[in-house]
Amino acid sequence: MPNLTFKGKSFVENHHLSIPYHQLIPNEEASLTDKVSLNDNLIIHGDNLIALKALMPSYQGRVKCIYIDPPYNTGNESWRYNDNVNSSMMQEWLKLNRPVDKEDLTRHDKWLCMMMPRLNLLKDFLRDDGVIFISIDDNEAHHLRMLMDEIFGSANFIAQLVWEKGRKNDAKLFSVGHEYMLVYAKSLARLKELKTIWRETKPGAKEIWEEYLLLREKHGANNQKVQAALKEWFSNLNDKHPSKRLSRYWRVDKYGPWRDRDISWPGGGGPRYDVMHPGTKQPCAVPERGWGFATPEAMKKQIDLGLVVFRKDHTKPPFRKAHLRPISEELLEDDEAEIDDESNVDGEIGTQVMSSVIYKQAQVAVKYLRNLMGGKVFNNPKDHEIIAKIIDYVTLPHNHDIVLDSFAGSGTTGHAVLQLNKDDGGNRQLILIETEDYATTVTAERLKRVINGVPEATDESLQKGIKGSFSFFELGNPINIDAVLSGAGLPSYEELARYLFYTATGEEFDPDSVLEKENYIGESTLFHVYLFYKPDLEYLQNTSLNLDLIRKLPDNQEKPRLIFAPTRFVDNEYLERHNIRFVQLPFEIYRFPSN
């Protein structure tokens, strides 16, 4: 595979490993929550490289979806390279402290030096089935693709989406109104192993289902009346209504609205066997591509379930039913079952695969944010509905999926997650990181307005708030590794317990609850919390959470055990089976051998 070479690469390839852990200091005033906690939705204010490292002990390997919108490096953004890399060349960049503009002959090198350590850390945040989306345009798309191939592996590339944001009629040659989203998996092999299939709801499908439920409530089990009423509903729709395109779903059975669908084998070469017509008792004509079910037994099961519809006679193949909401295996096994809004939990309403091209005018997001914030506060904001669309596509509503954005900007990703959770009752968690000072006045303020509502807004959807909360943290001082390695500067057991208990639970620390010999530091609403720590270098270098230590802990507690330790030698499956959540101490001591 070709390698990408750029000035400074050798100095930044492992720079993320040299970043010390920093404390995360709660900012209650900037938060919107009853209890500030690292388990809440989060906004972190500070350099995103340092903030990512600070979050590592709590969130490494736990994030399902990352979306970032880094500087596009157009030469007009006035961003500065400010990573303190130990290199004379990089120090010269820092010393000059100039905005990266079009006259900067090293602007592409600086951009890649800025991105590489951040992408290295972001990869470590993803779960094995996690995915990352990165917005970019033509200025750096080609460089980013090669950098991602190097860090994530070219085998984990999924797609390069195109977002068409509007025509530019003042262009001299072509109207370039699009940008891209690069999509990579942490492990595409893992997604295939899990048989992952991503689908989105077809526009208008939800409205059809809601109307169907109303008609079912009105007419009960009378499918004919429900069907007639649904057909009339379709005919009365405006041609621009999104459900109009799905009007073939006017027929109804006990499983819900359905449309006819071809019964032949996809691509051709399917099996050929006799399927008897129930009226003429003659074999039906076999589709040119063969039957769509592999065996006569499989076909008979579909017929017995009422999912195959025969034509007037045997001279034409039957067709199969395609329901608006696919039917779960459990429901099919129950001959007496009738579908309702809760019975078919496995089926998504009217789904389709997402196109690699997205169409949405950029000005929609600009106007929306101005309305929300009462004026212009941010240049070129992303559209929260589009970001919600991609997050919804790859996450599950009720799986506590974590969504991370380390270039948070105006808070679009946070807005998208909150809106998604409102729309589908989900419990996704958001983590936003913003370097600039507007983290409080724009990023956090936007989420506050989304949650609380803006009564004076002209858009009715903004007037009422939506459920949600977030905790705001600032970056604190770094942990001095040199001092730690010399055995100096280690906090006392109680001091570290106080910091960890508060930031992990958001609850008041009670020093009287500490049982240091038992490694117990207290009980929160959700956890019993344990800390394996001594202000002693040798202890920290030689202590890990293992089976012997776990077996010595009380195992008769109803709440999960939250355990802090320097490292561990127990796999995730064991921890989950024994109701344990492990958090690595924010120290790198265990990486260094004893002298």
Buried (B, 14 or more C-beta within 10 A) or exposed (E): EEEBEBBBBEBBBEBBEEBBBBBBBBBEEBBBBEBBBBBBBBBBBBBBBBBBBBBBBBBBEBBBBBBBBBBBBBBEBEBBBEBEBEBEEBEEBBEEEEBBEEEBEBBBBBBBBBBBBBBBBBBBBBBBBBBBBBBBBEBBBEBBBBBBBBBBBEEBBBEBBBBBBBEEEEEEEEEEBBBBBBBBBBBBEBBEEEEEEBEBBBBBBBBBBEBBBBBBEEBEEBBEBBBBBBEEBBEEBEEEBBBEEBBBBBBBBBBBBBBEBEBBBEEEEBBEEEBBBEEEEEEBBBBEBBBBBEEEEEBBBBBEBEBBBBBEEBEEBBBBBBBBBBBBEEBBEEEEBBBEEEBBEEBBBBBEEBEEEBEBBBEBBBEBBBBBBEEEBBEEBBBBBBBBBBBBBBBEBEEEBBBBBBBBBBBBBBBBBBBBBBEBEBEBBBBBBBBEEBBBEBBBBBBBBBBEBBEEBEEEEBEEBBEBBBBBBBBBEBBEBEEBBEEEEBEEBBEBBBBBBBBBBBBEBEEEEBEEEEBBBBBBEBBBBBBBBBBEBEEBBEBBBEEEBBEEBEEEEEEBBBBBBBBBEBEEEEBEEBBBBBBBBBBBBBEEEEE
